[in-house]
Amino acid sequence: MKTCLPLVAASLLAAAGATSAQALATQPRPAPVPIRADKIILVGDSTTQVLSGWGGAFCARHVSAFVACVNLGRGGRSSYSYRAEGSWDIALAEMKTGAYDNTWVLVQFGHNDQPGKPGRSTDLDREFPANMRRYVEEIRAAGARPVLVTPLTRRMFTDGRLDDDLQPWADAVRRIAREMDVPLVDLHARSMAAVQGMGPVQAMTLAEIPPPSWMSAAAQTGTTVDHDVPPPPEVPADPTGRAPLGQPKWQFDYTHLGDTGAAFFAAIVADELTRVVPDLRERMYP
């Protein structure tokens, strides 16, 4: 008899559990609330792409779980070459995936549109504005919503004053934003003010790696030295391996960003974006 008692108890517990499960299954569930999500697509050059620009930190730190953030920045691209190589076709495909309440496309070019970029430079008076207008038109035609971004400043100084070699391209983007009624993230103005406030020495902390001592010493005088840094010794390549496409060149310069710089400017972009696109305020962390 004693050996039967545990079996009886187990049977009773199992029956009780089954009854409870059946009761729960028959209870009506509240109607599900459909999820509402947005998508943000980043289009631009190396100052936007992962590892050397602000885009990676932006997607990682500033969007909520209700925003899909896709960074399609490509190093070395201009408003012309990004389209010519087919990267724009990939961006257009991302805009047409559906299911999202809104798809926002942030477009930032200018660095590689400047003269001296063989195969990439564009004419500032005609070609660059035409390219940017076409991006806006095609974003809208795809059912997405454009946001123009003025180019991130470089960080070269002369006698304590920040050199502004991207102002004409920033002005062109501002004009197009006004003419076409497009939200504008004025990253150029915000980054210029921030970097000028830092000064040449502190601004060096935004780069991918620390500067060589002789470049740091020059910055102490208020004037940065713009020379190519000798590359680090090459590590013998693994004959069975392949380097990742688009791998950044880890060196000190006055354009690209390390972790500190990426986080700093991503926060500026997020702050500006939520200001000019109020619909995103509940879905982002400035």
C-alpha positions, 0 to 999 in steps of 0.5 A, a space after each residue: 500500500 505504501 508503494 502505491 501512495 506516491 503513484 496516486 499522488 503523482 497521478 492526482 498532481 498530473 490531473 490537476 495540472 492538466 485541468 489548470 492548463 485546459 482552464 488557461 487555454 480556454 481563457 480569452 487573450 487580449 487582442 494583440 497590439 500590432 508593432 509599429 517600427 521604423 527603419 533608418 538607412 545611412 548612406 554616405 562615405 567613410 565618415 558614416 560607415 562602420 569603424 571609421 565614421 559615426 554610423 556604427 555608434 549611431 545604430 548601436 547606441 541611439 535607436 530603440 528596439 522599434 527602429 531597424 538601423 542599416 548602415 550602408 556607408 562606404 569608404 571613399 565614395 562620393 555622391 557620384 561613385 556611390 551610385 555608379 558602383 551599385 551601392 545606391 541600388 542596395 539602399 533602394 532595395 532596403 527602402 522597399 522592404 515594407 512592414 515599417 511605418 516609416 523608412 528614413 534615409 540619411 544621406 551625407 556626401 561631400 568629402 570625396 566630391 572635393 577636387 583631387 579624388 580621381 574618378 570620384 570628384 564632382 563639380 560643386 556648381 552643377 553635378 554635386 547638387 544634381 546628385 543630391 537632388 536626385 537622391 532626394 527624389 528617388 528616396 521619395 519615389 521609393 516611399 521613404 523619407 529623406 534627411 540630408 546631412 551636411 558633411 562632418 568637419 575635418 580637424 585641421 587647425 591653423 593658428 588655433 582656428 579650425 580650417 573649414 575646407 568643406 563649407 561650400 559642400 555644406 552650403 550646397 546641401 543646406 540650399 537643397 534641403 531648403 528648396 526641396 523641404 527636406 529635414 536637415 541634420 547640420 552635422 557640419 555646423 555642429 561638428 565645426 563648433 564642437 571641434 573648434 571648442 576642443 582645440 587642436 590637441 583635444 580634437 586629436 582624441 577623436 581619431 582612430 589611433 593616437 597621433 605620433 609624438 611629432 604631430 602632437 607637438 605641432 598641435 601644441 603650437 595651434 597649427 596641425 601638421 598635415 602629413 601622411 603617417 608612415 604605415 605600421 610594419 606589415 604583418 605577413 599575410 595568411 595565404 589561406 585568409 582574406 582581408 575583409 572588404 572595406 577594412 579601415 586603414 588604422 592610422 591617425 588622420 584628421 578625418 576619420 573617427 575612433 570609438 571616442 569620435 564615433 560616439 561623440 558625433 553619433 550623439 550629435 547626429 541623434 540630437 539633431 535628428 530628433 530635433 528636425 524629425 519629431 516623429 522619431 523622438 519616442 524611438 531614439 535615445 539622443 
